[in-house]
Structures are given as structure tokens and as C-alpha cells.
Amino acid sequence: MTYLFHDLIRNSAVVRPDADALLYQQETLTYASLLQHVERVALGFKALDLRRGDRVAIYLEKRFEAVIAIFAATLAGGVFVPVNPVLKPEQVNHILQDCGARILITSAKRLETLQVVLSIQHDLHTIVVVDAVNECQISRSLRIMPWLEMPTNSVQKTTKVIDNDMAAIIYTSGSTGKPKGVILSHRNLIAGAESVSTYLHNHSDDRVLTVLPLSFDYGLSQLTTTFYVGATNILMNYWLPRDILEHVVAHRVTGLAAVPPLWIQLAALDWHEINSLRYMTSSGGAIPFSVIQRFRKMLPATHIFSMYGFTEAFRSTYLAPKEIDCRPNSIGKAIPNAEVLVLRQDGTHCAPGEPGELVHRGATVALGYWGDHEKTARVFRTITPSQDGMPLSETAAWSGDTVKIDADGFLYFIERRDAMIKSSGYRISPTEIEEVLYSIENVREAIVFGVPHPILGQAIVALITAQSDTTLDVETVILFCKNKLPSYMCPHHLEVHQFDLPRNLNDKIDRNKLAKEMQQLFTQDES
């Protein structure tokens, strides 16, 4: 049985020890060798005094060490925290401080960029560097050691862990402020792997290409579904769409996942010679039907799955390939072993066609938000489904997304209820970008919002005003943002206004009015 997260590797190593588990660049790890590495590093974590529930942050590109550290953390009784490798030091600092990471796994180059922020970490005691350790100055006592020199002489007993214990904290943008850590249990991760691999019909001969970051629950799912069935996962650090196509050819990839903006770019390439790809999946927004049609012409034997999910419940719905033609705008039905409800704010069920909030119940519902009881109580709420007259109380995840359901049970996305921006497959908090803009000298007002974009899903628009008797240069502001924010969060369009931005009845900047005005302007520009 698979109860704990690291059992995904352990079970496959028993059944298929000599099968390829991971490929990266020109190197390969079998399941037996991968398990050996995981067990060695888990002993190292214990020797470094990792206790039950302690957090291990992993700030790396996709590579063997990143995967090994993820599974070794849970084997040692800890919790892994994958950090998006494109984040800037300020964002990494927030995550390390917020989750109280005790151990950080990173590279020498990344460590060099983190020197300033690491000087103010309070819980971190050890940094493990996966490559050559450079001379660096960190203004506090931190133990820094090479990956290959981790001690393995731990005398600690095996840590008792059950499936409802914490296994991971995945950081995702909230509607306001800094990213929030979503706590996932071993049960959440195993249930998600089992459910998704069931409807994708994954099997041990699959060869899955992982392009998305492992800090993204959708990217992490490529690992878990592959290991669940003892298949092969190919790690790739994405550069250009052409590189992905070449990897599919070179490694005879059978499964590929991407977000809509990437699928749009990939659709411009010639896939006619590809005959290995069994399925492709899309999540993080709606993939245009024209793109689906193009892929179906080039890849008639490839099954296309459109999916919807949110980190707080992992994956929620999928649209089976056979339903795409008659329901191209649907997000499908609930994944196996889950129920998706459409509820009014009072918790009652919406009628077919009536807009309501998507609410997910099942084994993939997360434990809550790290250190944020208020938001946990708002999103993870108790419902009482009844079975044969017996009331059963359980926690469900309220998505914040407005959807509707038709008479046949298929769901349709309508809109977000908050100001979150969905761009390039990422959920982005406008408040987080606004905080960066307000940190610029002479910025008096700032507002950020998303407008529809044919490739990105939404383009990020920022409007600012300057302090009296001062000026602001657009190019300088954009450059500042690029230095402070990862590329996917930088404004695509920025304007400096001379007068106060319009207010709503609550005397707040009228985000909705400005978004509508800019949407019209963008439409005029495109025409």
C-alpha cells in the first residue's frame, strides 16, 4: 500500500528496481538508485537534527538533487518547501521566514544572490550546496556544507509519521499581500497522484516530460503521477518552445503538461512527425479551442485533457477528450474520488445554470494555510453532506471561483470573485506588485490589475502617479520591477498618470473601472 509520500519511490523500487525513474540531461537514475540517494540524504537530514515537521526549503532548478531532497525530507519526518527558482531574493526570503525553514538546499550561484537576505533568517541553521561551495560572507552563524559531504551517521530512531501529517508547503499567491503557504499532507499528495494517474491511464511504460516548476502543484504532479505507476520522468528546465519539441522527440515522451500560454506557443511548431505522445494536459486557465483543433490535426492519436485546479485542493476537475467537441468551454467534472459542488454563499446548492462558488470535497483538500488561521477559516470550511440520514461533518475547500453547472453535471468557469490576476498560468496577487511600486521613491499612487490577453490569459497593467513636483520615468520603473520581481509578475504595460486615479464609493482606487477602460483601449489597439 502507498500511504506516505516517499512510498511512491520505495514501492516502485521494489517492483521495478532497474527501471529508469529519472532522466536529466545525459544522466539516468533507476528506481533502486533513486531510493538509495533518498535514504542517504534522509539520514543526512536527521544527522543535521531535522525533527518531525521541520521544514526543508529547496531553491533549485529541476535536477536530481531537487527531487531527492523533496522525498528525503518526508522520509526523515520533515516537510519539503519547493521554492520557485525564478523568484528574486526578497521573495525567497519571505518564504524562508514565513515557514521557518531549518535547512535550505540550493546551489552556489543561488546562495551568492541570497547572502543579504540570509543574514536576517532566524530559524535557518544549515545550508546544503549541491555544487562547488564558493567563498561567501553571511553575517550570522550558518552551517554551510557540500551536498556530497552531508553526514550519514544519524543515530536518531525512525520518525513515526502517518498519512495525515504534513508533507509539503506549497506557496501560492493570495488575493492580497505576500504568497501564502498551503499545507499538504501525505494523504493529499498520494490521493492526488492516484486520482490523476487513473483518468490519464498512466502506466509503467509512460515517459513524462516535466517542464513546469516543481514549486507549482501542477509541476509536482508530473513527478507524483509518474512515480505512482513506476514510469519514467524526464526533468527539463524550459528555455524555448523548440527545446520542448526536441525533448519530446529525443526521449519519446508519452505525456506532456503545460499551461495555456505555453500551449499557444507550442501550437505554432510542427508536431506532425511526433508519434510517441499519448496525452497532453492543460491547466491554469482556458486553452483556446483553436489551439486544441490545431494539435488534433497534427497529433490525431494524442488525447487532450483540459483540467481545472487550485492548490488548496490540488486538481478538481477534468474534461475527458471525447467531450471537447460538444463542450469546448467546460472545465469538466470532478476528478476520481472527489466531489465538486456549486454552492451559494449560505451553503445551499445552486440550480443548473445558476452561478455559484466552486467547492471541492475529498481526499485532496489541503490542511490549511501555514500560520494564517483567519484565511484558513475563510477558505477551508465545514460542510455536512448527509448519507442515509447520517450527518457527516468534513472540511471542504472554497475556491473563490464562480462557476455554473449544467443539467448533465458539467461545470463551466465564469470568473474570479477577487482581484487575482491569472497570467502565464500563475495566480498573481496585484497587491504584491503594488507593494513593489510603492517602494519606489516619488510614487504616490499605484494600482495593478489584469486585462484579457490572447496568449498570456491576462496581461498585467500598472498605473501610477507621482508625488507633487516630481516625475517618474516609465523605463526606470519597469527596470526596478524586473530587479525586484520574477519575470511573470512584471507589468506588461505601465502608465504614469498626472492626476489622481479615480475612486469608488469607498474612496479606494476604482480598480474595476480602470480595468474596463484599459480593456477597451487594448481592444482598440488590437483592431
Secondary structure, DSSP 8 states (H G I E B T S, - for coil): ---STTHHHHHHHHH-TTSEEEEETTEEEEHHHHHHHHHHHHHHHHHTT--TT-EEEEE--SSHHHHHHHHHHHHTT-EEEE--TT--HHHHHHHHHHHT-SEEEE-HHHHHHTHHHHTT-SS--EEEESS-------SS--EEEEGGG-------------TTSEEEEEEE--SSSS-EEEEEEHHHHHHHHHHHHHHTT--TT-EEEE-S-TTSHHHHHHHHHHHHTT-EEEE-----HHHHHHHHHHHT--EEEE-HHHHHHHTTS--TT-----EEEE-SS---HHHHHHHHHH-TT-EEEEEEEEGGGEEEEEE-GGGTTT-TT--BEE-TTEEEEEE-TTS-B--TT--EEEEEEETT---EETT-HHHHHHHEEEE--EETTEE--EEEEEEEEEEEE-TTS-EEEEEESS--EEETTEEE-HHHHHHHHHTSTTEEEEEEEEEEETTTEEEEEEEEEE-TT----HHHHHHHHHHHS-GGGS-SEEEEESS---B-TTSSB-HHHHHHHHHHHHHHHH-
